[in-house]
């Protein structure tokens, strides 16, 4: 997505100056590059901008038989229904809290891991650690939830251990209290290695002379991490943070849905799963389009805020 | 330069054609199937049409089934009728999603088969013009179905909208024992522990305690499951009758003296949930009841390690069937003894519908009607006489090699449930063997006199019901589960009641009352 944006912003002023036939000539000359651009552009138009047209059903009483144009307008009624709904505050709270907790807990860990791997003297150990931590990323969500269910069931190994240590059994998967811990914990386990790769790459790009200079000045290992490594990867951290915020309201949909049951719904009911169960399974397209739109608006607001904050404080931002 | 341009333009053109091509599929389909003359449809006998007609049917396929095109019924029926039915098969998992997406994207097949279209969906898609009204077609082209509708008036009531339209046809079950889940109890354990069949809930409790503590399977371990049921709240439907709570309209509804009551906030419901909570806390109710899958539940039946469970047939535990007996409902604390769980005669609602793109509605109606006769139903369920089944005492019975759990579902689309056809005594040798008939007899005295199917509302009311029930049903399901599992204390009962009130349960009740009043007229 960034590529396309960068292309556009970088290329636009130049062409605007040349205009008309010169622009066409320019395009003709570089036609192969433009051809390559065609496919991603088509993808964007078709899958990202095309559906925007359908968003209007959030303000309509959509009946698929009558089509999007044929359905009647009803204004903000669906939004009103959602705000008045018993589930509104719970959905909003769960969505925000799960994502915020994920961000606070899960975001720093790949950074620590990358620093750790970077500092390891034995190359083979660091490779081993890297491999072990990023392999879980390749296991599908369905399998992960299956593993969790087996491990955490009442007669699973975790509860057997608790029994052996004299504790009483805990129904992990069937209690609202444990849901967020399990969800975020397993997310960290699954993704920390994968996400650390980009930081490791950034770390390896830091000029070794900086380390040597720091060493000469008598900086300890921790000092070197603090004053050389971390500042070196701050731009990457900020960009990844902003990108994460861009996905803020949507992450974990599949996994949450798979882990959901009536006993943990109190903690696991989030906007995206609610949209799926009510919209697709019960056919309430208009209502859930409105909810989805609301979800996106929150997300957009967050993204703008964080981007602005990042630009002010660290001079690194998406735009 | 010129060649470059040519390439660019052709690439753009190709892209446009490819992109545009997606949308035109349905039109092409329409044009291709036009030209078939409707006048050629014969009103009686076979073939239905002289020139072969092709139709597309969207259908649900159960995990146990094989491909529909390999089933003898559809192979033979195609030759009989000259109608080539192409099935678009969707697995049970994710079927509801696929079905709704078909309607939402307006990419319709000709026929919805075994499609479980709910009354609310039928009204929505019917009023929107995606499903066509069938009442006139039934009148002219469906003699078998018409006869059944005259014989069982509740069928017409359950599928006709207030405007008088019929958008879907149900699977019709005139066989009583195919509409209830029997109460199976492990008589081997009862005998071993010297206990008698429990008649009341208190006796049931004592029996379950004995099952749990006295090691009836004799392996020295406390691994017996005293009571289990399908995942989630079916246990409520199974037990509610003992507390005087009926299940009318396919919902939590009591009808007493013409008054409709949605009993979810009723004190009787609290008593029931407290009873189930007690069973759950004391490990008398399967601790996995809210998390096990359907397959795991069926496996538990066959393990012989369960005390009491509920199922329509004995198919799933045939090898150990003689260890179990079907028993009567338990008498509750207020003397109620009702078999509240049970389906109406139009059991599988929305099993068949014709969409607006179908060029041959008359052919389609004649095609489906045959399966509402004993003859057609036999073909559907048993295949070819002599090859797949034989007549035993005048009734079709599978040959042994086709009556196993592996072969039977490959033979017929009814395995897995919900297929549009008639299930009568005549065609039910497999699901209605003597043991199941016995079990049904135990339930018979306690069946309600009439069982109403979910009513049809007009479009506006249906929409309102949809809005109300979305919140209420979700809330009831979640809170009941928590009450039973002990995750929610009964101190919160009043909050539960007042939340139901806030969700306008009274308005919903009034809508059902109006529907009932209209029906009673």
Interface residues (C-beta under 8 A of the other chain):
Chain A: X28 X31 X34 X35 X38 X42 X46 X63 X64 X65 X66 X67 X81 X85 X86 X87 X149 X153 X154 X173 X174 X175 X176 X261 X262 X263 X265 X266 X278 X280 X281 X282 X283 X284 X285
Chain B: X1 X4 X5 X7 X8 X11 X12 X15 X19 X96 X97 X100 X101 X103 X104 X105 X106 X121 X124 X125 X127 X128 X129 X130 X232 X287 X288 X290 X291 X356 X466 X467 X470 X471 X474 X475 X477 X478 X481 X482 X485 X487 X499 X502 X503
